[in-house]
Amino acid sequence: MVTAVFHSLPELDPPHDPRLAAQAANDVLLEASKEIAAGAEPAKAEAPKDPQTTSRLRQRAEALLGRVLPPVLGLALLLGLWSLVSASTGQSLPSPGETWAQALQVFSAPFYRNSPNDQGVGWNVLASLQRVALGFGLAALVGIPLGFALGRFGFLSRMFNPLISLLRPVSPLAWLPIGLLVFKGANPAAIWTIFICSIWPMVINTAVGVQRVPQDYMNVARVLQLSEWKIATTILFPAVLPYMLTGVRLAVGTAWLVIVAAEMLTGGVGIGFWVWDEWNNLNVKNIIIAIFVIGIVGLLLEWALVRLASAFTFEEVKS
């Protein structure tokens, strides 16, 4: 007996067609690219952000805005009020635009010189700064040592305090005729006026700084038997420096304020004389330009002294 065993035939692969294989491969690549694109976009949108970095950037932006926005608003307010006054006075006061056009013309040649009384604004500013430097330098040479002496020795303080209280309230311009009488010249009289107005802030602030030195420092100096020179250079000077620099800043601001008025009265060359000369010529635009020049120069002087004071890292000076 013969038994027949039948086995099912194995499934045969479909016949190989190159076009169908290429189409299948293209479909697979297209589907894969769609899945990658669909998966990448949500990942990019849902990328976590560092809260500390965001907070730091926000703080920096707010700090920058707090520094820039108030000055810009103040300047815009000034220009707005200026334009309003100019329009309400029938253009008797030049508008900001007219003054700006005149300023471009003035500063196109700031150092021209046609005659002693006809010079550019640059020469006038330099002449005023030279007078301020001479008067202020003489006041510093006298006022700072005098302030140290008044703060250090009670007898000298009691002797000079009545004189300082009597002379300090006098307007600096009241000393200008005395300078003209003594020095017989407008330039030394202006320097004398700067000297008088600059000396008081340096004397008073330096004396106050010496008097506020802790008594323990002086007791240590007495125990070590230090000389007066050692006490002044190693103990008093570092402690008094913030007060002294404050007096210097006040003195420079007062000197630059007074020199303009002094030059108006004495004539010659200087920013004050330039203002008065332009008023005599009824050139109001140049007067306004001179006002801005005076303010900018004073601001630069103040900034330079603040930077100098901050270099010593004293908290009293920085504040």
C-alpha positions in Angstrom: 0.0 0.0 0.0 1.4 3.3 -1.0 0.6 6.3 1.0 0.8 9.7 -0.8 1.9 12.6 1.2 1.1 16.0 -0.3 3.1 19.1 0.9 1.9 22.6 0.2 4.0 24.5 -2.2 6.0 27.4 -0.7 4.8 30.9 -1.5 6.7 32.3 -4.3 7.9 35.8 -4.3 6.1 38.0 -6.8 8.1 38.7 -9.9 10.6 41.5 -9.5 9.4 44.8 -11.1 11.9 47.7 -10.9 9.2 50.4 -11.3 7.1 49.0 -8.4 10.2 48.8 -6.1 11.1 52.4 -6.9 7.6 53.6 -6.2 7.5 51.8 -2.9 10.9 53.3 -1.9 9.6 56.7 -2.8 6.5 56.2 -0.7 8.6 55.1 2.3 10.8 58.1 2.1 7.9 60.5 1.8 6.2 59.0 4.8 9.4 59.2 6.8 10.0 62.8 5.9 6.4 63.7 6.9 6.8 61.9 10.3 10.2 63.7 10.9 8.7 67.1 10.0 5.6 66.5 12.1 7.7 65.4 15.1 10.3 68.2 14.8 7.9 71.1 14.9 6.3 70.3 18.2 9.7 69.6 19.7 10.9 73.1 18.6 7.7 74.8 19.9 7.8 73.0 23.2 11.5 73.5 23.9 11.9 74.4 27.6 13.2 77.9 28.5 15.4 78.6 31.4 13.4 80.9 33.8 16.6 82.4 35.3 17.8 83.5 31.9 14.5 85.0 31.0 14.3 86.8 34.3 17.8 88.1 33.9 17.1 89.4 30.4 14.0 91.1 31.6 15.8 92.8 34.4 18.5 94.1 32.0 15.9 95.4 29.6 14.0 97.2 32.5 17.3 98.7 33.8 18.2 100.0 30.4 14.8 101.4 29.8 14.9 103.0 33.3 18.1 104.8 32.4 17.3 105.9 28.9 13.6 106.7 29.0 13.6 109.5 31.7 16.4 111.6 30.1 14.7 111.2 26.7 11.3 112.3 28.2 13.0 115.2 29.9 14.6 116.4 26.7 11.3 116.0 24.8 9.5 118.0 27.5 12.2 120.8 27.2 11.9 120.9 23.4 8.1 120.9 23.6 8.0 123.8 26.1 10.6 125.7 24.1 8.6 125.3 20.9 5.4 126.4 22.7 7.0 129.5 24.1 8.6 130.3 20.7 5.2 130.0 18.9 3.4 132.1 21.6 5.9 134.9 21.4 5.6 135.4 17.7 9.0 133.8 16.9 10.8 136.5 19.0 12.4 133.5 20.7 14.0 131.3 18.1 12.5 127.8 17.7 14.6 124.6 18.4 14.9 124.0 14.6 16.2 127.5 13.9 18.6 127.3 16.8 19.9 123.9 15.6 20.6 125.3 12.1 22.5 128.2 13.7 24.4 125.8 15.9 25.6 123.8 12.8 26.9 127.0 11.3 28.6 128.1 14.6 30.3 124.8 15.2 31.4 124.4 11.6 34.3 126.8 12.4 34.6 127.0 16.2 38.3 128.2 16.2 38.3 131.0 13.7 40.0 134.2 14.7 39.4 137.5 12.8 40.3 139.9 15.6 40.6 139.9 19.4 36.9 140.6 19.8 35.8 138.3 16.9 36.7 134.7 17.7 35.1 131.4 17.5 33.2 129.8 20.4 36.0 127.3 20.9 38.5 130.0 21.8 36.0 131.6 24.2 35.4 128.3 26.0 39.2 127.7 26.3 39.8 131.2 27.7 37.1 130.7 30.3 38.5 127.2 31.2 42.0 128.7 31.6 40.7 131.3 34.1 38.8 128.7 36.0 41.8 126.4 36.2 44.1 129.2 37.5 41.7 130.5 40.1 40.6 127.0 41.2 44.2 125.8 41.4 45.2 128.7 43.6 42.2 128.1 45.8 43.1 124.4 46.2 46.7 125.2 47.1 45.4 127.5 49.9 42.0 126.1 50.9 42.9 122.4 51.4 45.9 122.9 53.7 43.9 125.6 55.6 41.0 123.2 56.0 43.3 120.5 57.4 44.7 123.1 59.9 41.3 124.3 61.0 40.0 120.8 61.5 43.1 119.7 63.3 43.7 122.5 65.7 40.8 123.9 67.8 42.4 127.3 68.4 42.8 128.0 64.7 39.2 126.9 64.1 37.8 129.3 66.7 39.9 132.1 65.3 38.9 131.7 61.6 35.3 130.5 62.0 34.0 134.1 62.5 35.9 135.3 59.4 34.6 132.5 57.3 31.0 133.0 58.5 31.3 136.7 57.6 32.9 136.4 54.2 31.4 133.2 52.8 27.8 134.6 52.2 29.2 137.5 50.1 28.5 137.2 46.4 31.7 136.4 44.5 30.9 139.2 42.0 31.2 141.7 44.9 34.9 140.9 45.0 35.4 141.7 41.3 35.8 145.5 41.8 38.4 144.8 44.5 40.3 142.6 42.0 40.1 145.3 39.4 41.4 147.9 41.9 44.2 145.7 43.2 45.4 143.9 40.0 44.6 146.7 37.5 43.4 144.2 34.8 40.3 142.3 33.8 41.9 138.9 33.5 43.6 138.8 37.0 40.5 140.3 38.5 38.4 137.4 37.0 40.9 134.9 38.3 40.7 136.5 41.8 37.0 136.2 41.7 37.2 132.5 40.9 39.7 132.1 43.7 37.4 133.7 46.3 34.3 131.6 45.2 36.3 128.3 45.1 38.1 128.4 48.4 35.2 128.3 50.8 33.8 124.8 49.8 37.2 123.2 50.0 38.1 124.8 53.3 34.8 123.9 55.0 34.5 120.4 53.7 38.1 119.5 54.4 37.8 120.9 58.0 34.6 118.9 58.6 36.2 115.8 57.3 39.2 116.2 59.7 36.9 116.8 62.6 35.0 113.6 61.9 38.0 111.3 62.0 37.4 108.7 64.7 39.2 109.7 68.0 40.6 106.1 68.2 42.8 106.8 65.2 44.2 109.9 66.9 44.8 108.0 70.2 46.8 105.4 68.3 48.8 108.1 66.7 49.5 109.6 70.1 50.6 106.3 71.5 52.9 105.7 68.6 54.2 109.3 68.9 53.7 110.0 65.2 54.7 113.4 63.9 52.1 115.8 62.6 53.3 115.1 59.0 52.8 111.3 59.6 49.3 112.0 61.1 48.3 114.1 58.1 49.6 111.7 55.4 48.8 108.3 56.9 45.7 108.9 59.0 43.9 112.2 58.1 44.4 112.2 54.3 42.8 108.8 53.6 39.9 109.5 55.9 39.3 113.1 54.7 39.6 112.4 51.0 35.8 111.8 50.4 35.0 115.1 52.1 37.8 116.9 50.2 36.7 115.6 46.8 33.1 116.7 47.6 34.5 120.2 48.3 36.4 120.1 45.0 33.3 119.2 43.1 31.3 122.0 44.7 34.2 124.5 44.1 34.5 123.6 40.4 30.7 124.0 39.8 30.7 127.4 41.6 33.8 128.6 39.7 32.3 127.7 36.3 29.0 129.4 37.3 30.8 132.6 38.4 33.2 133.0 35.5 30.4 133.6 33.0 29.0 136.5 35.1 32.5 137.9 35.7 33.4 137.8 32.0 30.2 139.7 31.2 31.4 142.5 33.4 35.1 142.5 32.5 34.8 141.9 28.7 37.7 140.5 26.6 37.6 136.9 25.5 35.5 134.2 27.2 32.1 132.5 27.0 30.5 135.1 29.3 31.8 137.9 27.1 30.5 136.0 24.0 27.0 135.9 25.6 27.1 139.6 26.3 28.5 140.5 22.9 25.8 138.5 21.1 23.1 140.2 23.3 24.5 143.6 22.1 24.2 142.3 18.6 20.6 141.1 19.3 21.6 137.6 18.2 19.4 135.5 20.4 20.2 132.2 18.6 23.8 132.5 19.6 22.8 133.3 23.2 20.8 130.1 23.4 23.7 128.2 21.9 26.0 129.7 24.5 23.7 128.6 27.3 23.8 125.0 26.1 27.6 125.2 25.7 28.0 126.4 29.3 25.7 123.6 30.5 27.5 120.9 28.6 31.0 122.0 29.7 29.8 122.2 33.3 28.3 118.7 33.0 31.6 117.3 31.6 33.6 118.9 34.5 31.2 117.3 37.0 31.4 113.9 35.2 35.2 114.0 35.2 35.3 114.8 39.0 32.8 112.1 39.7 34.9 109.5 37.8 38.0 110.7 39.7 36.2 110.4 43.0 34.7 106.9 42.2 38.3 105.7 41.4 39.0 105.8 45.1 36.0 103.5 45.9 34.7 105.6 48.8 31.1 105.0 49.5 30.6 108.7 50.6 32.0 109.9 47.2 30.0 107.4 45.1 26.7 108.4 46.7 
